[in-house]
Amino acid sequence: MIKVNAMGDACPIPVVKTKNAIKELNGSGQVETLVDNEIAVQNLTKMANQKGYGVAAEKLGEGQYRVVMTIGDAAVEEKSEEVCTPDIRGNKLVVISSSYMGNGDDELGAALMKAFIFALTQQDELPSAILFYNGGARLTCESSPALEDIRSLEAQGVEIMTCGTCLNHYGLSDKLKVGSVTNMYAIAEKMLGAGLIIKP
């Protein structure tokens, strides 16, 4: 077992350190990562699930968590086959960094953003994912005026991802109402793999 100490590390360092440790296993084994917050646990668990690794997490004490990933050739190979499945939604990515659209008047900007998200639900070709970060993280949380439309997009197969660091910053970690928590490593990975990025 390889042990990784990511206590005190900001996103996306725990994920990066864990991925580097997994590479050292040469195909099979276990990696134990220590982190100090629940968002890091969620990010690591999501990464493990995406890669097809076994994963178990536990709280050791106040501000101390352990995430253990079990890596095996069969699990990795099986997940790789799924990645080859074509995505009928194409490779378009929408990134939303504010709860307002454009600059000038905030009330108008909020109305425009709500209208934009609704307009996405009406398109024949949907994006593969929508990333919410910075002020945009508010839109996937409790009391968001666009919540139902974002849920509609998710129900139609659009992946909804919100930056965990941003939720923490705005005190919204327990207010997320749609989609999943993500990290900057995954956001960068999504952007680099996109054929087209739309930013309202």
Phi, psi and omega in degrees: 000133175263132181254133181240127176259106178245024178296129178083356181276135178276156175304135007257022188303317178302320179293316181297314179300319181292318178299320179295322178294321180298323178299327181289343182286340182058042171112330180206154181138195181231147174233128177251124180242129176260129179226170186243012179207157184291329179298318178297321177299314180297318180297317180292320179296318179298316178299316180299316180296321179295325183271352180083022179272153170286144182213140176220137181231147176211151177269122181271332182178188180296119179068029178215120183228150177238131176239122180247123178251137176249121185248130178220149183303320183295317181295318181294318182295318180297319181291326180298325179296323180295324182298333182283350179293125182296145179262109185292348180273003181076197185233049178264137183235131175254130178242129183237114186252005181209156175275000178244152176249119181081182182238153177133283182237120184295322180296316177295317181300321178293320179294320179295319180295318178299318180294322180297314181295320176298317181299326177299322182295340184264359183283148176290323179247115183268157174290159177285330181204158172234127179257130178245124178214169187049227183298338179295338180300334180296334186288340180261008185251172178312138178075006177292133179290345182256009188303313183295322179292323178293321176296323178297318178296318179297319179297335179271006174103004178279129178284126180252120185230130180239135181298122180293322178298322180292318177299317178299314184301318182269005180068035185245014186304328181259012183251357181298130185239356180206146177076200184231164177275138178229183182226171186293331177297313181293323178298314179297319180298316179298316182295317181293332181269358183280142174280332180209132177247125178251126179234105183290000000 
